[in-house]
Amino acid sequence: MKFLLTILPLFLLLSVFGCEPKEEVITTDPGALLAFSADTVLFDTVFVSRGSITKRLKVYNRNEKAVRISEITLAGAASSPYQLTINGVQAPLANNLELRGGDSLYVLVKANINPSDQNQPFLAADSILFTTNGQQQNVKLVAYGQNAYFHRKGSIGTTTWPADKPHVLLDSVLVPEGGILTIEKGARIYGYNKSVLLVAGQLQVQGTPQERVSFSGYRREEDYRTAPGQWEGIRILATSGGSSIKYADVKNTVYGVRIDNPGKAGTLIEGSIVAHAMLGGVVAFTSEVRLVNTLIYNCGQYGFGGLGGGKYELLYTTIASYQNPLQRETPLLAVVDFIPETEIVDQPTSLRLVNSIVYSDGYSTSDEVVVEPATAATEVTSNLLRTERHKAQFSENNILNTEPKFKAPPKYDFSLDTLSPASGAAKVLPAIRQDIKGATRSSTQPDAGAYERTID
């Protein structure tokens, strides 16, 4: 008995070691390598001095036994443009991390690129090095850096924004009354969260069909290319008159272009694209607006709204909503003499709608055109429209409730397919000789909408 009592603790100790889970036993096998969720962590354009979003890399131990990662570090060490957060701790280096068999850990990566004198995008590369049992593995880090002009909150006066580097709006930027902001052809403007371009003076966007001006959200990752609401958009204020936006793409906004300047010279939007607005694409209040060769698509409210009266002219314009993830409860085109939920009613209102397309797919309302009062429609001709309300009124010289047959709406291609009923359906407007892309309009039978059909 005394002998049994002596050896019993030894048996208990052996049983504890004998039952240690295999996934907790650390292997020294050089062949016990790590696996990664990606072999390269790629950042889209990172604007210099602003940093990037944080990307996530997952590190797996697919071995049955545990491994000890003796070191995780950046190959570029202190000179690296990247920052690491390893298992929740921000540091450029981590040592002796144990990873159980079948387990994983996260490494978060952020790029911070220092300013340089380069105007063109440049490559910033590095690697994360993992050393386990004497074996070294690496995951590449790649970011495209871009120097930019950064516009902070405040008034900018009369100035020109050149196209040599991108412009980043970090907050509310105001063009004051009497000031003129000229944006050169080919310029790129990126709006940071809640930023807005306020125009109390005048805005002159000078894009061309070959060198368009682009306004979009700050985030450059693919998932954000069509995401609405990333910045506020362009706002034409009460004291502004005579602004012109030519051949510009305005995307990812709350409102694309919002105009509120009663009694001032009209706003011209020509050859432009307004898309992926959380609310309205182009919305004007008791104002004067002229749209020519312009495409508006997939907005959360009106594509074009002329509210509280005003004078509106839409020529060769396409307003569409196809496979729109935003749930609209308003028509694509509304021109009315009141502003909803206000006391503003019975304002003088006129609409000239010529050679345009207003249409949506089956997920949207069947009544995409609202004009109130009906007499406000001073000229509505040679259009393709989806409407029940104005079916009788617009039945002459318009094509109603007929699918326009765009080329590829899921790819946001709203040019006309070969068999489109809008082909050759427009009337000749001698002053407008080109379409949104600069293609020559037919001199006898032009096409309705923003695009003149070309033969592939």
Secondary structure by P-SEA (a helix, b strand, c coil): caaaaaaaaaaaaaaaaaaccccccccccccbbbbbcccccccccccccccccbbbbbbbccccbbbbccbbbbcccccccccccccccccccccccccccccbbbbbbbbbbcccccccbbbbbbbbbbbcccbbbbbbbbbbbbbbbbbccccccbbbbbccbbbbbccbbbbcccbbbbbccbbbbbbccccccccccbbbbbccccbbbbbbcccccccccccccccccccccccccbbbbcbbbbccccccbbbbbccccbbbbccbbbcccccccbbbccbbbbbcbbbbccccccccccccbbbbbbcbbbbbccccccccccccbbbccccccccccccbbbbbbcbbbbccccccccccccccccccccccccbbbbcccccccccccccccccccccccccccccccccccccccccccccccccccccccccccccccccccccc
